[in-house]
């Protein structure tokens, strides 16, 4: 799912509670609780929407970093017989093509991309001795940017939790 339907469902449920259910309730206390539930659902909808935007940004940054690695490794033709390089290119090709075809949940996609990013970094570590210094240097920025974006979003979510 490129965009999550959850925020819309939360907003519509809030509207239903406020406009259809609350007026039908007999006591003021129940009406007030129903209205407050609607407010809570609207708040959750905004939070979910923000998280979806963050995950879209993270996923795109990771995809770009993985694509940079795939392209850089593909250009290293002198390593065409290096099994670690070829396996990493194959894994990246497979993941990037799979994402273009399927549209998983944003959280699931983020988890999968983060896992591939971690494996890619480990794969680059294994190739460190074989890859030219210029190639490794050119890959640092996109990898760091993707990781930094994830960390920034995670730290912002942690900071928003009272008591932490």
C-alpha distance (Angstrom), angle and dihedral (degrees) to the residues before:
residue distance angle dihedral
X1 . . .
X2 3.79 . .
X3 3.80 90.0 .
X4 3.74 124.1 22.1
X5 3.77 119.5 -118.4
X6 3.81 90.6 -153.6
X7 3.85 96.5 89.7
X8 3.79 90.5 53.1
X9 3.81 91.8 48.0
X10 3.80 90.7 49.8
X11 3.81 92.0 49.7
X12 3.81 93.2 47.3
X13 3.81 91.6 47.9
X14 3.81 89.3 51.1
X15 3.80 90.6 51.1
X16 3.80 90.7 49.0
X17 3.80 92.6 50.8
X18 3.80 93.3 46.9
X19 3.79 99.0 41.3
X20 3.80 104.8 30.1
X21 3.81 109.5 22.1
X22 3.82 104.5 34.3
X23 3.83 95.8 54.8
X24 3.82 90.0 52.6
X25 3.80 95.8 54.2
X26 3.80 119.2 104.5
X27 3.80 101.8 -143.5
X28 3.77 131.2 56.5
X29 3.84 89.9 -133.8
X30 3.83 92.6 57.9
X31 3.82 91.7 44.9
X32 3.79 90.1 51.6
X33 3.83 92.9 48.2
X34 3.79 91.0 48.7
X35 3.80 91.7 49.2
X36 3.81 90.8 48.3
X37 3.81 89.2 50.3
X38 3.80 87.6 54.7
X39 3.80 90.7 52.3
X40 3.79 90.4 49.4
X41 3.80 91.3 51.1
X42 3.82 90.6 50.7
X43 3.82 89.9 50.9
X44 3.80 90.9 49.6
X45 3.81 90.1 48.8
X46 3.81 90.5 57.0
X47 3.82 91.4 47.2
X48 3.80 92.4 49.3
X49 3.80 90.8 46.7
X50 3.82 91.2 52.0
X51 3.80 91.4 48.4
X52 3.83 89.6 50.3
X53 3.79 90.0 53.5
X54 3.80 90.7 48.8
X55 3.80 92.1 48.7
X56 3.81 91.0 48.9
X57 3.82 89.3 53.2
X58 3.80 92.7 46.4
X59 3.79 93.3 46.6
X60 3.78 92.4 49.7
X61 3.82 92.3 48.0
X62 3.80 91.2 49.8
X63 3.82 91.8 46.9
X64 3.81 90.3 51.6
X65 3.81 91.7 48.7
X66 3.81 91.5 48.8
X67 3.80 90.8 47.9
X68 3.83 89.9 51.0
X69 3.79 90.4 52.5
X70 3.81 92.4 46.9
X71 3.81 92.2 49.8
X72 3.81 93.4 45.9
X73 3.80 93.0 49.1
X74 3.81 91.3 46.5
X75 3.81 89.7 55.7
X76 3.80 91.1 55.1
X77 3.80 94.3 86.1
X78 3.82 92.6 161.3
X79 3.83 85.7 70.6
X80 3.80 94.4 50.6
X81 3.80 90.2 119.9
X82 3.80 93.7 48.9
X83 3.81 106.4 112.4
X84 3.83 94.9 -157.2
X85 3.81 91.3 52.8
X86 3.80 93.2 46.8
X87 3.81 93.1 47.8
X88 3.79 91.3 49.5
X89 3.82 92.2 49.6
X90 3.81 89.8 48.1
X91 3.81 91.9 49.7
X92 3.80 91.6 48.4
X93 3.81 92.4 46.6
X94 3.78 90.4 50.4
X95 3.82 94.6 48.0
X96 3.80 95.5 44.7
X97 3.83 92.6 47.5
X98 3.81 92.1 45.2
X99 3.80 91.4 53.1
X100 3.79 90.5 50.5
X101 3.83 90.6 54.8
X102 3.79 103.0 37.6
X103 3.77 127.7 48.4
X104 3.81 107.6 -154.1
X105 3.77 125.5 -180.0
X106 3.81 110.5 -69.2
X107 3.80 93.4 -117.2
X108 3.79 91.9 48.5
X109 3.79 90.9 47.1
X110 3.82 90.1 49.5
X111 3.78 91.3 50.4
X112 3.82 91.7 48.8
X113 3.81 93.7 46.0
X114 3.81 91.8 47.6
X115 3.79 89.4 51.4
X116 3.82 91.3 50.9
X117 3.81 90.1 45.9
X118 3.81 89.9 53.9
X119 3.81 91.4 48.2
X120 3.80 89.9 47.4
X121 3.79 92.3 53.3
X122 3.81 89.8 49.6
X123 3.80 89.3 48.2
X124 3.80 91.1 51.5
X125 3.79 89.6 49.6
X126 3.81 88.5 55.1
X127 3.81 89.3 50.7
X128 3.81 95.4 44.1
X129 3.79 94.8 106.7
X130 3.82 93.2 47.0
X131 3.79 101.2 44.5
X132 3.80 122.1 82.1
X133 3.78 114.6 -106.3
X134 3.83 90.8 -119.8
X135 3.81 90.9 57.6
X136 3.80 92.8 49.7
X137 3.80 90.9 46.5
X138 3.81 92.0 51.5
X139 3.82 91.2 53.3
X140 3.79 96.7 50.9
X141 3.82 96.4 76.3
X142 3.83 99.5 52.7
X143 3.81 91.4 43.4
X144 3.79 92.8 47.9
X145 3.81 91.9 46.3
X146 3.80 92.7 53.1
X147 3.79 92.7 47.6
X148 3.81 93.1 44.2
X149 3.81 91.4 52.4
X150 3.79 91.0 52.7
X151 3.80 91.5 47.9
X152 3.80 92.7 48.2
X153 3.81 91.9 52.0
X154 3.80 92.4 45.7
X155 3.81 92.8 48.9
X156 3.80 91.1 48.2
X157 3.82 90.5 52.8
X158 3.80 91.3 48.1
X159 3.81 91.9 48.4
X160 3.82 89.7 52.3
X161 3.82 91.7 59.2
X162 3.80 109.4 92.4
X163 3.79 115.2 -124.1
X164 3.81 97.2 24.6
